[in-house]
Amino acid sequence: MFDYDLVCIGSGPAGQRAAVQAAKLGKRACVVERRFQYGGVCAETGTIPSKTFREAVKGFKAFERLAKVYDPAAKTRAEMSELLARVSTVVRKESEVVRDQLARNEVGLLQGTARFVDAHTLEIWTQGGTRRVTTENVLIAVGTRPADPVGVQVDGHTVLTSDDIVHMERLPRTMAVVGSGVIGVEYASMFAQLGVQVTLIDKREKPLDFLDHEIVDELVHQMRRNFVTFRGGEGVESIEVAELPQKKGVVRLESGKFIVADVVLFSAGRQGAVDGLGLERVGVEADPRGRITVDASYRTSVPNVYAAGDVIGFPALAATSSEQGRLAACHMFDGGACAMPTHYPIGIYAMPEISMVGPTEQQLTKDKVPYETGIARYREIARGQILGDDSGLFKMIFARADKRLLAIHCIGTGATELVHVGQAVLALGGGLDYFLSTVFNYPTLAECYKVAAYNAANKLRLAEMFEKRDRTTRAA
């Protein structure tokens, strides 16, 4: 009846994984991508470019330190063209990997812009003209785009969004970042490492308020050491471009302050990229931010139309989007789908990087869950000394009742890799005894688990001693 069993609109992590899963189940799958490269927002302007840019910044800082060893007076300043050269190479290669993976699994590839005609028919605009394809199921995996600032045009030079970073021609001297979410904090910390004077502005008092507060405090401390200025509790009234000999961005705050910078990076939220899809033709609704509501099977209000990835909102991570796409395909074709794991890691690639899995201390306190923490600091770990990271912080949280692991929170070198050990133990129901008895390679950052476990064990032992004393006193 149909040309395909599944058409995925978008080739990012959700669309790519859904199409491959459908193909592995023996279904005819196709991916429609409007960009010239496959991989979606993740590969073109999001995850891959930003993390590659971060590595380029780290490489430059290593070169700068080495140069000053031989010449303490050496002055070095990075060039954007040099930093971005690696980005374009990695993006191109990642796109080729995605395309090859789809082709290997015999997934159809259509380059063009898709729009619904009806629930089973899509109109595809391509360079060669327009064509229609029919499909039993559709997965909307179009991702998101940066929200636009109100009252000013994004020009890609003075007023930017995160999508414009990969096209910057020069490294600014000063930068104002509007929005202290994940993207804003990541780029603010990267540019601060390059010697840019950064001002971070947000209505919230603290950045990244979903993280453990102790981790956020450490992040703010380290960013301030790189001369980042935080303007928390400050709303933005307007953004203008001053037509001086060299254009400047002028941010007027609701408090009456003015922030003037060479570049204004607007990173206050993202919108679902649903414009032009023709959702109204099939009855799929999106909220004012372009997010599509789905059920536990990733099905929209239309039975054969599904959605996955950033376009459905939280958690909007590349890793979770990929799994959502796979599960959506399994639900479509009875492929033995299970629920999304609740203990997935969150990685924030600021400088320093942050990762977590499980609830924060604040959430456990709110839920009245008795717990104890174990802390390890990188300066106590041989590998931390070798890496020159003396400010990293690693925290494990255990249940007081049965010493079961509840969460891990980490800031420092390799945090996004280090967290996976704890994630596995948490998912398998393990706890303190495992970390006390296991052996880790030395010297590695994994030693943090051992140090933090002993720290927690000491606290729990003292707590048990006092509890026993209190019980004896009450009995008497």
C-alpha angles and dihedrals in degrees: 000000000000137000090230140014090219135015116189116203102212132026099224122117094292097046094041095050094044093052093048092047091050090050091051088054089056096258129137106248133181135186123210115201123180094194124082090239128054122236099069126229089330092065102031108043108349135052101359099045095042094049092045090050088052091055089049090053090050090050092051092049090052090051091048092053091049092049091054091052089066096033116021090190094054114129117205130177125182123239117222091221090059094046093048096045091081091045095061091047094051093045091052093048093046090051089052090051091052092047092048092049092052092046093048089056091048093246113161116244122210120179108207148073118291129213130176118250091174136332092286102031130071128188112215121201110206135168088260095053138273128318137173127226128188124214140177093223136018128203116200105210101153097136123208142293129214116274112247121240115248118250100009135076119240102235099176091236112061100008113039142172123209089265089065097056092087089058099047112132100197140023109248125224094221133024135185114204115200109204128034098214123120096288095043093049093045095053094038090056093045095051091044088058087057092056097260114146102237129194115193115203128191140147089232117085092226132031121242094012092180090070128085106283094229090056091049091050090054091048092051090048093052094045091050088054085061089052098256110158115215119210101187122175090027121127121203115239098183145340122219137175114231111215097222124146083276111029118244132196115232118200114194112202124210088243090063097256123133125216114197119193141158089241134021114204110199110203104153101135139314135253129222107256094232098127112126096013092112093230090161089065092066100030099252110144129208126196122241089277093053095253119146121219116229136175127238089284092052089249118146125215087281109076098225097037118087133178133201141165130036092338090073093052131231131072090019096182124146091234096050092042090056092052092045090055092050093048092047090056090048091052091049095053103028091253097159098270120190130191122282109265112257094213102067120148125246117212125193114190099207120135099285099031123230133204136175142173123188132015126325125243088254093056093047090049090050090049090047094238111158110230145159129215132220118203132199124179122206091231087066092051120083092220090052090055091048091051092046092239107135097158103058117123127201124188134183124189121208131188111251093218102056104003090242116161111254105172149348126215124182141172122185144056113345094003094142091055097039093057094065094075090058092042090060093047091048093050091050093050096249127151150176097322092061093057093044093053104034126092122229128195114267128253097024136117087247085080084080087077092058095045093046091047092054090047091053092044091055092051093047091049092054092045091051091049093054092044090053091050091050092050090051091049093050092048090053 
